[in-house]
Amino acid sequence: MRRTFIAFASALLVVAACGQAPSGGTTTPSSAPSAAAETPVKGGTAIIAIWQEPSTLAPLYANQTVSSIVTYGVLEGLAETTNAGEYVPTLAKAVPTVANGGVTVTGDKIDVKWELQPGLKWSDGSPVTSADIKYTWEIWMKDPKVNTRTGFDQITAIDTPNETTAVLHYKSIYAPYPLNFDSLMPKKLLENEADISKTDYNRKPMGTGPFKITDFKAGDSITLERNTNYRFAPEKPYLDKVIFRSVPSVEVAMAQLKAGEVNAVWNLTGAQSVDLEKISGLTLQTVPGPSVERIELNTAQNKENTDPASVHPVLGDIEMRKALLYATPKQQIIDKLFFGKAQVGSSPVSQGWAAFKGPQEGYDPKKANDTLDKAGWMKGSDGIRSKNGVRASLGYTTTTGDATREKVQQVLLDEWKAIGVEVKIQNQPSSVLLSGSCTSKDPRKLGSFDMVQFASAPGIDPHSTVLPRYHSKNIPTAANCAGQNYTRIKNPQIDTAIDAAGATLDLAQRKASYATALKLLNDAYVIIWLYDRADIDARQDALRGWEPNAWQRFTWQIENWYIKK
């Protein structure tokens, strides 16, 4: 849904996402007909199977990847990222830079001026104005239930000199500003609501994109219909409707795709793709995405609204955390479960200009045993270790209905038991575990977990991931649930490096600062980076118009999709 590509000419404004862009996606089988020479067909309904259900679609609360899969066709912001790693305008006329006069640097502060395209409308026909930009910032800072305030908390004020201009005043140089406003919110609709989470907007947010949400049946489906007020209407979107059908597992989703009951399936693994590659009439869409599967270890006590200053009785010992890493056979998991179609993980930033590839220690169960012996964790008669009366027993949580993650758990349960660590599986639905909400009882937010496995995908600028997830000021608490530092790590050196990375426009300096922070993070052994995941989706050959984007989800330009008759 985004069109105009821009180039960054300013040497100073090196926040432009240049260098080390991943290669484009691939489509298999190679014999699939090319849609490039076809005339798109208007009309019809596409059905997409999703095996996680969003707990919310409101942008200020949403944390699950599946939420963005649904809302890419509905919600839009000021700018976004191309597959080549360039910032491009969406609702804005242009992305502000120093070169084009949109960014003013004064000492250690910046002002950013955004200009909206003229004539923009919300899906209800009301105008989009600069007041909506200001309101989006205000509500993100005001609402106690927001998932994260990263970036918004760096703004001190917003001026709106006219209906299409907003001038943002940042308290310091904030390099990732281009993607700060990736989902605008309608002031006129929401400004008088006391609690947005209790309104229809929570599940049917209003946007400016090619579609609008007309129905959300929990446990069944989410329906998007053509937005007649879309700025490229009536030419686009081509489809009349898109239905996201909820299914209990990825296996059910694949079965429905094979049977022709759905047009596409979201989020497959390399192992699952092997099965679909053999089926005529289906096409795999593979993009080298930034998703990294990991296991995060809680260093604070496992209890609801845990005290960040508390110490986990087992995982508070760095030698235990080291041993768990040494006893994790990453490459064997990749070879066995993914047919080699993944890469060993090493950091949360797996691609792009700031990619950090400093490896974690490899699989060495003898080293794991020796480490625990030296640290005083002694094996009992049942083979499970203890120290000072504390048993090495840990809960291990991931999303229910994900057979691949469950298989990883079984591998690690056996490996860790072999070194004397007892593991208990405590899986939860995605709508809870990945809700990003204290009110929805996300254990990562509350601190009520030992080990949790999930994936996240940073954008082209890693600050939106590194700052909220690893800075000590972003540990979630009962008073401030917006943080995402789930391991509860507190390291002043990491904080300093992260702050330095976000406070300059010099790309080389930023990359070096991120490398310092991520090396220190790995040295703390609070996260086991399992594997870097490709984004693999599958569709029927008849569903056309898809384009790859390594920085966005496969529905990112859903207005171009059509069904070949």
C-alpha positions as a printed NumPy array, in Angstrom:
array([[  0.   ,   0.   ,   0.   ],
       [  3.031,   2.214,  -0.06 ],
       [  4.372,   3.596,  -3.263],
       [  6.94 ,   6.359,  -3.423],
       [ 10.553,   5.343,  -2.919],
       [ 13.033,   7.978,  -1.788],
       [ 16.791,   8.168,  -1.553],
       [ 18.659,   9.768,   1.305],
       [ 21.16 ,  12.337,   0.175],
       [ 22.318,  13.598,   3.542],
       [ 25.655,  12.329,   4.79 ],
       [ 24.716,  13.557,   8.237],
       [ 21.412,  11.77 ,   8.464],
       [ 22.826,   8.302,   8.438],
       [ 19.774,   6.885,  10.134],
       [ 18.751,   5.977,   6.596],
       [ 18.643,   2.209,   6.447],
       [ 21.528,   1.656,   4.104],
       [ 24.005,  -1.16 ,   3.725],
       [ 23.791,  -4.903,   4.279],
       [ 20.236,  -5.151,   3.054],
       [ 19.111,  -8.758,   2.84 ],
       [ 18.46 , -10.277,  -0.521],
       [ 14.903, -10.447,  -1.796],
       [ 12.569, -13.331,  -1.142],
       [ 12.145, -16.453,  -3.206],
       [  9.068, -18.113,  -4.591],
       [  8.891, -21.857,  -5.133],
       [  8.161, -23.837,  -7.175],
       [ 10.124, -21.972,  -9.83 ],
       [  7.604, -23.122, -12.407],
       [  4.882, -21.017, -10.803],
       [  3.448, -18.574, -13.372],
       [  4.69 , -15.03 , -13.151],
       [  2.061, -12.452, -12.24 ],
       [  4.185,  -9.569, -13.587],
       [  2.686,  -9.681, -17.077],
       [ -0.891, -10.328, -15.924],
       [ -3.684,  -7.831, -15.566],
       [ -4.907,  -8.012, -11.966],
       [ -8.459,  -9.233, -11.502],
       [-10.801,  -7.195,  -9.313],
       [-13.184,  -8.781,  -6.84 ],
       [-13.251, -11.941,  -4.803],
       [-12.344, -13.011,  -1.295],
       [ -9.022, -14.35 ,  -0.03 ],
       [ -8.977, -16.589,   3.05 ],
       [ -5.802, -16.749,   5.151],
       [ -5.344, -19.343,   7.88 ],
       [ -3.824, -18.031,  11.114],
       [ -2.953, -20.448,  13.888],
       [ -2.565, -17.811,  16.552],
       [ -5.444, -15.489,  17.375],
       [ -4.783, -11.831,  18.176],
       [ -5.724, -10.791,  21.689],
       [ -6.084,  -7.229,  20.359],
       [ -5.661,  -5.342,  17.089],
       [ -5.282,  -1.903,  18.643],
       [ -1.757,  -0.699,  17.76 ],
       [ -0.934,   0.708,  21.181],
       [ -1.619,  -2.648,  22.85 ],
       [ -0.757,  -5.191,  20.146],
       [  2.345,  -7.304,  20.654],
       [  1.697, -10.519,  18.711],
       [  3.079, -10.854,  15.196],
       [ -0.286, -12.152,  14.039],
       [ -1.843,  -8.799,  14.964],
       [  0.325,  -7.037,  12.376],
       [ -0.453,  -9.759,   9.811],
       [ -4.111,  -8.739,  10.094],
       [ -3.7  ,  -4.975,  10.418],
       [ -1.217,  -4.346,   7.601],
       [ -4.244,  -3.92 ,   5.365],
       [ -5.943,  -1.548,   7.802],
       [ -3.514,   0.609,   9.783],
       [ -0.909,   2.935,   8.296],
       [  1.674,   5.336,   9.624],
       [  3.847,   8.153,   8.392],
       [  6.606,   5.987,   6.887],
       [  7.828,   2.421,   6.49 ],
       [ 10.691,   0.311,   5.128],
       [ 11.243,  -1.201,   1.687],
       [ 12.824,  -4.582,   1.029],
       [ 16.018,  -2.712,   0.095],
       [ 16.101,  -1.167,   3.576],
       [ 15.066,   2.369,   2.621],
       [ 12.617,   4.519,   4.529],
       [  9.678,   5.58 ,   2.356],
       [  6.672,   7.794,   3.057],
       [  3.252,   6.247,   3.577],
       [  0.83 ,   8.957,   4.722],
       [  3.559,  11.6  ,   4.718],
       [  4.642,  13.536,   1.649],
       [  8.262,  12.64 ,   2.316],
       [ 10.481,  11.225,   5.048],
       [ 12.107,  14.217,   6.805],
       [ 15.882,  14.438,   6.588],
       [ 18.522,  17.046,   7.255],
       [ 19.044,  17.324,   3.504],
       [ 15.404,  18.124,   2.682],
       [ 15.006,  20.496,   5.633],
       [ 12.649,  18.237,   7.56 ],
       [ 15.108,  17.607,  10.392],
       [ 16.794,  20.357,  12.391],
       [ 19.667,  19.479,  14.701],
       [ 20.32 ,  21.921,  17.541],
       [ 23.06 ,  20.833,  19.897],
       [ 22.003,  17.449,  21.234],
       [ 18.335,  17.787,  20.209],
       [ 16.37 ,  17.382,  16.993],
       [ 13.107,  18.724,  15.634],
       [ 11.324,  16.685,  12.957],
       [  8.688,  18.19 ,  10.668],
       [  6.189,  15.827,   9.062],
       [  3.906,  16.903,   6.221],
       [  0.81 ,  14.799,   5.536],
       [ -0.376,  14.141,   2.001],
       [ -3.434,  16.273,   1.21 ],
       [ -6.925,  14.794,   1.198],
       [ -6.254,  11.744,   3.387],
       [ -9.314,  10.134,   4.988],
       [-10.022,   7.638,   7.707],
       [-12.162,   4.715,   6.614],
       [-15.275,   6.489,   7.969],
       [-14.62 ,   9.397,   5.592],
       [-13.378,  11.887,   8.195],
       [-10.15 ,  13.78 ,   7.391],
       [ -6.725,  12.742,   8.649],
       [ -4.993,  15.763,  10.158],
       [ -1.904,  16.7  ,  12.113],
       [ -4.082,  16.542,  15.231],
       [ -4.132,  12.75 ,  14.77 ],
       [ -0.325,  12.684,  14.847],
       [ -0.294,  14.636,  18.089],
       [ -3.091,  12.532,  19.588],
       [ -1.24 ,   9.291,  18.732],
       [  1.728,  10.497,  20.778],
       [ -0.459,  11.727,  23.622],
       [ -2.443,   8.518,  24.006],
       [  0.667,   6.328,  23.785],
       [  2.146,   8.314,  26.672],
       [ -1.072,   8.485,  28.674],
       [ -2.593,   5.002,  28.431],
       [ -1.237,   2.747,  31.235],
       [ -1.859,  -0.41 ,  29.182],
       [  0.397,   0.363,  26.211],
       [  2.834,  -2.362,  25.202],
       [  5.823,  -0.018,  24.841],
       [  6.482,   3.732,  24.75 ],
       [  9.828,   3.471,  22.991],
       [ 10.427,   6.588,  20.885],
       [  7.316,   8.363,  22.06 ],
       [  8.959,   8.952,  25.428],
       [ 11.713,  10.91 ,  23.667],
       [  9.272,  13.579,  22.424],
       [  8.719,  16.626,  24.615],
       [  6.088,  18.412,  22.538],
       [  4.335,  18.422,  19.158],
       [  3.261,  21.61 ,  17.383],
       [  0.545,  21.527,  14.723],
       [  0.793,  24.856,  12.837],
       [ -1.774,  23.671,  10.283],
       [ -3.911,  20.622,   9.499],
       [ -1.216,  18.828,   7.524],
       [  1.943,  19.767,   9.447],
       [  3.279,  18.4  ,  12.712],
       [  6.59 ,  19.46 ,  14.238],
       [  7.991,  16.952,  16.732],
       [ 10.426,  18.191,  19.374],
       [ 12.721,  15.465,  20.696],
       [ 14.53 ,  15.822,  24.007],
       [ 17.695,  14.441,  22.431],
       [ 18.978,  13.188,  19.1  ],
       [ 16.768,  10.194,  18.413],
       [ 18.038,   8.404,  15.332],
       [ 15.129,   5.934,  14.773],
       [ 12.522,   8.711,  14.414],
       [ 11.378,   7.734,  10.864],
       [  9.358,   4.738,  12.097],
       [  8.182,   6.254,  15.369],
       [  4.651,   6.74 ,  14.058],
       [  3.939,   3.511,  12.187],
       [  0.218,   3.447,  13.088],
       [ -1.752,   6.653,  13.411],
       [ -4.811,   6.724,  15.658],
       [ -7.985,   8.777,  15.01 ],
       [ -8.39 ,  11.553,  17.565],
       [-12.001,  12.326,  16.699],
       [-13.069,   8.726,  17.318],
       [-11.135,   8.098,  20.528],
       [-10.356,  11.326,  22.377],
       [-13.367,  11.039,  24.711],
       [-12.902,   7.357,  25.531],
       [-11.849,   6.667,  29.117],
       [-10.412,   3.224,  28.307],
       [ -9.735,   2.346,  24.665],
       [ -9.154,  -1.309,  25.557],
       [-12.87 ,  -1.595,  26.382],
       [-14.115,  -0.093,  23.11 ],
       [-14.787,  -1.62 ,  19.682],
       [-11.473,  -0.103,  18.562],
       [ -9.641,  -2.78 ,  20.537],
       [-10.672,  -5.431,  18.004],
       [-11.842,  -3.303,  15.084],
       [ -9.435,  -0.357,  14.87 ],
       [-10.176,   2.298,  12.265],
       [ -7.412,   3.083,   9.821],
       [ -6.557,   4.58 ,   6.443],
       [ -5.482,   1.414,   4.63 ],
       [ -7.109,  -0.452,   1.723],
       [ -9.406,  -2.448,   4.008],
       [-11.487,  -1.924,   7.126],
       [-12.308,  -4.503,   9.774],
       [-16.002,  -5.323,   9.718],
       [-16.146,  -8.426,  11.904],
       [-14.099, -10.137,  14.615],
       [-15.507, -13.473,  15.766],
       [-13.288, -14.777,  18.554],
       [-12.038, -18.264,  17.808],
       [-13.434, -18.14 ,  14.287],
       [-12.441, -15.337,  11.919],
       [-11.592, -11.691,  11.303],
       [-13.119, -10.096,   8.212],
       [-11.671,  -7.169,   6.26 ],
       [-13.696,  -5.42 ,   3.559],
       [-12.751,  -2.878,   0.934],
       [-12.253,   0.659,   2.259],
       [-14.   ,   2.946,  -0.232],
       [-12.224,   5.949,   1.295],
       [ -8.773,   4.535,   0.614],
       [ -6.629,   7.098,  -1.181],
       [ -6.011,   4.743,  -4.129],
       [ -9.671,   3.709,  -4.466],
       [-11.426,   2.675,  -6.611],
       [ -8.396,   1.176,  -8.399],
       [ -7.223,  -0.617,  -5.267],
       [ -7.527,  -2.863,  -3.392],
       [ -8.303,  -5.543,  -5.963],
       [ -9.944,  -7.931,  -3.507],
       [-13.387,  -7.264,  -2.046],
       [-12.676,  -9.099,   1.176],
       [ -9.928, -10.777,   3.163],
       [-10.887, -13.289,   5.844],
       [ -8.357, -14.396,   8.454],
       [ -9.569, -17.788,   9.629],
       [ -8.492, -18.928,  13.092],
       [ -7.349, -22.552,  13.264],
       [ -6.027, -24.497,  16.272],
       [ -2.592, -25.338,  14.86 ],
       [ -0.273, -24.881,  11.903],
       [ -0.937, -28.516,  10.957],
       [ -4.647, -27.758,  10.564],
       [ -3.782, -24.66 ,   8.545],
       [ -1.612, -26.706,   6.18 ],
       [ -4.34 , -29.326,   5.779],
       [ -6.851, -26.64 ,   4.832],
       [ -4.421, -25.156,   2.306],
       [ -3.865, -28.561,   0.716],
       [ -7.628, -29.098,   0.558],
       [ -8.205, -25.713,  -1.087],
       [-10.241, -24.401,   1.86 ],
       [ -7.93 , -21.413,   2.349],
       [ -5.803, -19.388,  -0.07 ],
       [ -2.768, -18.847,   2.142],
       [ -1.078, -19.918,   5.381],
       [  1.065, -17.691,   7.554],
       [  4.334, -18.513,   9.295],
       [  5.718, -21.935,   8.422],
       [  9.028, -23.523,   9.365],
       [ 11.597, -24.98 ,   7.008],
       [ 10.511, -28.502,   7.95 ],
       [  6.872, -27.767,   7.187],
       [  7.78 , -26.168,   3.879],
       [  9.41 , -29.401,   2.691],
       [  6.004, -31.081,   2.727],
       [  4.305, -28.299,   0.758],
       [  7.055, -28.035,  -1.848],
       [  5.89 , -31.337,  -3.294],
       [  2.287, -30.286,  -3.875],
       [  1.212, -28.957,  -7.269],
       [ -0.783, -25.744,  -7.23 ],
       [  0.885, -24.316,  -4.135],
       [  3.629, -21.701,  -3.908],
       [  5.995, -21.038,  -1.035],
       [  7.02 , -17.47 ,  -0.287],
       [ 10.371, -17.364,   1.503],
       [ 12.005, -14.155,   2.723],
       [ 15.202, -13.856,   4.823],
       [ 13.359, -12.167,   7.653],
       [ 14.802, -10.751,  10.883],
       [ 12.946, -13.147,  13.237],
       [ 15.119, -14.768,  15.895],
       [ 13.839, -17.65 ,  18.014],
       [ 15.185, -17.504,  21.551],
       [ 14.788, -18.706,  25.125],
       [ 14.837, -15.866,  27.637],
       [ 15.84 , -16.635,  31.231],
       [ 14.28 , -14.777,  34.139],
       [ 16.971, -13.539,  36.543],
       [ 14.393, -12.299,  39.095],
       [ 12.093, -14.382,  41.279],
       [  9.305, -16.187,  39.439],
       [  6.245, -14.439,  40.853],
       [  3.548, -12.104,  39.615],
       [  4.715,  -8.485,  39.575],
       [  8.153,  -9.642,  40.628],
       [ 10.624,  -7.286,  42.238],
       [ 13.313,  -6.52 ,  39.6  ],
       [ 15.878,  -6.384,  42.403],
       [ 15.091,  -9.934,  43.521],
       [ 17.256, -12.879,  42.487],
       [ 15.964, -16.077,  40.896],
       [ 17.014, -18.988,  43.149],
       [ 18.25 , -21.044,  40.175],
       [ 18.704, -18.748,  37.183],
       [ 20.189, -16.003,  39.318],
       [ 23.392, -18.048,  39.166],
       [ 25.252, -17.195,  35.946],
       [ 26.971, -20.6  ,  36.028],
       [ 23.555, -22.276,  35.732],
       [ 22.689, -20.018,  32.805],
       [ 25.996, -20.883,  31.137],
       [ 25.365, -24.599,  31.584],
       [ 21.935, -24.4  ,  29.981],
       [ 23.502, -22.737,  26.935],
       [ 26.327, -25.303,  26.738],
       [ 23.716, -28.092,  26.815],
       [ 21.635, -26.632,  23.976],
       [ 22.356, -28.405,  20.647],
       [ 21.359, -25.583,  18.298],
       [ 22.75 , -27.052,  15.09 ],
       [ 21.299, -30.475,  15.804],
       [ 17.87 , -28.906,  16.358],
       [ 18.172, -27.063,  13.045],
       [ 19.283, -30.177,  11.186],
       [ 16.653, -32.445,  12.73 ],
       [ 13.608, -30.2  ,  12.888],
       [ 14.265, -27.692,  10.107],
       [ 16.151, -29.805,   7.569],
       [ 18.963, -27.278,   7.838],
       [ 16.676, -24.413,   6.715],
       [ 17.658, -22.019,   9.507],
       [ 20.819, -20.453,  10.896],
       [ 22.27 , -20.748,  14.39 ],
       [ 21.259, -17.669,  16.355],
       [ 23.735, -15.301,  17.965],
       [ 21.864, -12.062,  18.739],
       [ 18.474, -10.331,  18.344],
       [ 19.799,  -8.378,  15.325],
       [ 20.367, -11.01 ,  12.659],
       [ 20.403,  -8.852,   9.522],
       [ 20.741,  -5.278,   8.323],
       [ 23.388,  -2.637,   8.896],
       [ 23.658,  -3.343,  12.637],
       [ 23.695,  -7.152,  12.451],
       [ 25.693,  -8.678,  15.3  ],
       [ 27.072, -12.16 ,  14.677],
       [ 29.277, -12.652,  17.727],
       [ 28.656, -16.366,  18.374],
       [ 27.522, -17.88 ,  21.633],
       [ 29.428, -20.92 ,  22.886],
       [ 28.578, -24.151,  21.089],
       [ 27.093, -27.416,  22.297],
       [ 29.29 , -29.058,  24.928],
       [ 27.433, -31.158,  27.535],
       [ 30.688, -32.097,  29.323],
       [ 31.463, -28.418,  29.777],
       [ 27.925, -27.914,  31.071],
       [ 28.354, -30.654,  33.682],
       [ 31.787, -29.414,  34.709],
       [ 30.473, -25.852,  35.063],
       [ 27.696, -26.944,  37.4  ],
       [ 30.015, -29.173,  39.425],
       [ 32.428, -26.299,  39.998],
       [ 29.572, -23.955,  40.905],
       [ 28.392, -26.28 ,  43.666],
       [ 25.28 , -27.667,  41.988],
       [ 25.461, -31.305,  43.083],
       [ 23.431, -34.189,  41.666],
       [ 21.041, -36.019,  43.963],
       [ 19.961, -39.665,  43.876],
       [ 17.453, -38.857,  41.121],
       [ 20.105, -37.147,  38.999],
       [ 18.73 , -33.637,  39.573],
       [ 21.105, -31.078,  41.027],
       [ 20.657, -28.834,  44.039],
       [ 22.637, -26.122,  45.77 ],
       [ 22.136, -24.738,  49.263],
       [ 18.83 , -26.575,  49.472],
       [ 17.537, -25.211,  46.131],
       [ 16.543, -27.832,  43.552],
       [ 17.479, -27.164,  39.92 ],
       [ 13.886, -27.33 ,  38.713],
       [ 12.631, -24.884,  36.096],
       [  9.454, -24.155,  34.176],
       [  9.725, -23.843,  30.388],
       [  7.002, -21.949,  28.547],
       [  6.139, -21.371,  24.901],
       [  2.985, -21.066,  22.791],
       [  0.445, -23.89 ,  22.693],
       [ -0.495, -25.317,  19.306],
       [  3.027, -24.937,  17.89 ],
       [  4.271, -28.468,  17.21 ],
       [  7.736, -27.283,  16.187],
       [  8.339, -25.398,  19.424],
       [  7.002, -28.375,  21.365],
       [  9.531, -30.617,  19.61 ],
       [ 12.321, -28.189,  20.532],
       [ 11.122, -28.37 ,  24.117],
       [ 11.311, -32.158,  24.119],
       [ 14.879, -32.076,  22.82 ],
       [ 15.951, -29.601,  25.471],
       [ 14.047, -31.325,  28.253],
       [ 16.171, -34.433,  27.633],
       [ 19.432, -32.518,  27.151],
       [ 19.006, -30.471,  30.305],
       [ 17.896, -33.449,  32.378],
       [ 21.147, -35.139,  31.325],
       [ 23.121, -32.363,  33.039],
       [ 20.943, -32.5  ,  36.142],
       [ 18.319, -29.835,  35.5  ],
       [ 14.64 , -30.734,  35.833],
       [ 12.349, -29.003,  33.343],
       [  8.568, -28.746,  33.514],
       [  6.597, -27.731,  30.409],
       [  4.156, -24.893,  31.143],
       [  2.862, -23.749,  27.754],
       [  0.227, -21.06 ,  27.285],
       [ -1.937, -19.744,  24.408],
       [ -0.358, -17.094,  22.229],
       [ -3.132, -14.677,  23.193],
       [ -1.795, -14.797,  26.768],
       [  1.923, -15.509,  26.465],
       [  2.532, -13.004,  23.667],
       [ -0.161, -10.492,  24.609],
       [  2.363,  -7.923,  25.826],
       [ -0.171,  -6.976,  28.478],
       [ -0.161,  -7.11 ,  32.254],
       [ -3.955,  -7.186,  32.332],
       [ -3.933, -10.198,  29.987],
       [ -1.422, -11.888,  32.314],
       [  1.521, -12.065,  29.926],
       [  4.012, -13.869,  32.211],
       [  6.941, -12.092,  30.572],
       [  5.517,  -8.738,  31.656],
       [  4.634,  -9.958,  35.144],
       [  7.866, -11.887,  35.7  ],
       [  5.927, -15.087,  36.488],
       [  8.088, -17.479,  34.463],
       [ 11.454, -19.212,  34.533],
       [ 12.268, -19.748,  30.842],
       [ 10.205, -18.581,  27.885],
       [ 10.649, -19.364,  24.193],
       [  9.366, -17.036,  21.478],
       [ 10.55 , -15.052,  18.484],
       [ 10.748, -11.36 ,  17.746],
       [ 11.759,  -9.418,  14.667],
       [ 13.443,  -5.994,  14.875],
       [ 12.941,  -3.453,  12.133],
       [ 15.738,  -2.008,  10.03 ],
       [ 16.701,   0.254,  12.942],
       [ 17.428,  -2.034,  15.91 ],
       [ 16.832,   0.64 ,  18.524],
       [ 13.121,  -0.179,  18.726],
       [ 14.128,  -3.679,  19.869],
       [ 17.391,  -3.202,  21.761],
       [ 16.261,  -0.232,  23.885],
       [ 12.95 ,  -1.6  ,  25.231],
       [ 14.204,  -5.165,  25.662],
       [ 17.663,  -4.835,  27.229],
       [ 17.895,  -1.443,  28.958],
       [ 17.391,  -1.608,  32.717],
       [ 14.933,   1.296,  32.678],
       [ 12.569,  -0.883,  30.658],
       [ 12.063,  -3.72 ,  33.132],
       [  8.275,  -4.151,  33.427],
       [  6.82 ,  -3.409,  36.845],
       [  3.364,  -3.161,  38.366],
       [  3.692,   0.625,  38.185],
       [  4.946,   0.66 ,  34.559],
       [  4.057,  -2.325,  32.41 ],
       [  5.336,  -0.766,  29.163],
       [  8.848,  -2.219,  29.394],
       [  9.976,  -5.357,  27.545],
       [ 13.139,  -6.267,  29.454],
       [ 11.814,  -9.712,  30.311],
       [ 15.089, -11.184,  31.615],
       [ 15.245,  -8.326,  34.145],
       [ 18.912,  -7.808,  33.295],
       [ 20.479,  -4.749,  34.931],
       [ 23.862,  -3.786,  33.503],
       [ 25.022,  -0.126,  33.529],
       [ 27.481,  -0.807,  30.692],
       [ 24.712,  -2.176,  28.473],
       [ 22.563,   0.84 ,  29.32 ],
       [ 25.372,   3.237,  28.413],
       [ 26.032,   1.541,  25.066],
       [ 22.322,   1.498,  24.148],
       [ 21.948,   5.162,  25.073],
       [ 24.978,   6.028,  22.934],
       [ 23.588,   4.104,  19.947],
       [ 20.363,   6.09 ,  19.974],
       [ 21.928,   9.49 ,  20.577],
       [ 23.901,   9.966,  17.373],
       [ 23.176,  10.047,  13.658],
       [ 26.577,   8.551,  12.829],
       [ 25.888,   5.05 ,  11.532],
       [ 29.373,   3.668,  12.264],
       [ 29.22 ,   4.879,  15.855],
       [ 25.742,   3.442,  16.291],
       [ 26.786,   0.046,  14.934],
       [ 29.778,  -0.057,  17.286],
       [ 27.607,   0.848,  20.274],
       [ 25.05 ,  -1.84 ,  19.457],
       [ 27.861,  -4.379,  19.095],
       [ 29.131,  -3.43 ,  22.547],
       [ 25.668,  -3.756,  24.096],
       [ 24.911,  -7.094,  22.442],
       [ 28.312,  -8.56 ,  23.331],
       [ 27.708,  -7.627,  26.968],
       [ 24.213,  -9.115,  26.742],
       [ 25.637, -12.425,  25.525],
       [ 28.3  , -12.329,  28.237],
       [ 25.472, -12.233,  30.81 ],
       [ 24.005, -15.52 ,  29.474],
       [ 20.41 , -14.392,  29.962],
       [ 19.195, -15.424,  26.49 ],
       [ 19.817, -18.537,  24.414],
       [ 19.587, -17.52 ,  20.75 ],
       [ 18.294, -20.701,  19.124],
       [ 18.01 , -19.922,  15.416],
       [ 17.429, -17.176,  12.88 ],
       [ 14.168, -17.856,  11.093],
       [ 13.266, -17.176,   7.499],
       [  9.741, -15.853,   6.933],
       [  7.995, -18.692,   5.082],
       [  4.375, -18.41 ,   3.989],
       [  2.42 , -20.559,   1.551],
       [ -0.365, -19.74 ,  -0.882],
       [ -2.334, -21.161,  -3.739],
       [ -0.863, -20.313,  -7.136],
       [ -4.071, -18.456,  -7.979],
       [ -3.455, -15.874,  -5.25 ],
       [ -1.243, -13.313,  -6.964],
       [  0.307,  -9.904,  -6.356],
       [  2.559, -10.862,  -3.448],
       [  5.925,  -9.111,  -3.204],
       [  8.792,  -9.887,  -0.807],
       [  9.886,  -7.548,   1.957],
       [ 12.517,  -8.673,   4.443],
       [ 11.471,  -5.982,   6.927],
       [  7.712,  -6.428,   6.857],
       [  5.158,  -9.229,   7.006],
       [  3.749, -10.961,   3.959],
       [  0.486,  -8.947,   4.014],
       [  2.376,  -5.636,   3.8  ],
       [  1.008,  -4.763,   0.325],
       [ -2.243,  -6.707,   0.458],
       [ -3.955,  -4.082,  -1.689],
       [ -2.059,  -5.578,  -4.646],
       [ -3.323,  -9.114,  -4.072],
       [ -5.829, -10.632,  -6.466],
       [ -7.207, -14.033,  -7.357],
       [ -6.586, -15.265, -10.874],
       [ -9.802, -16.681, -12.271]])
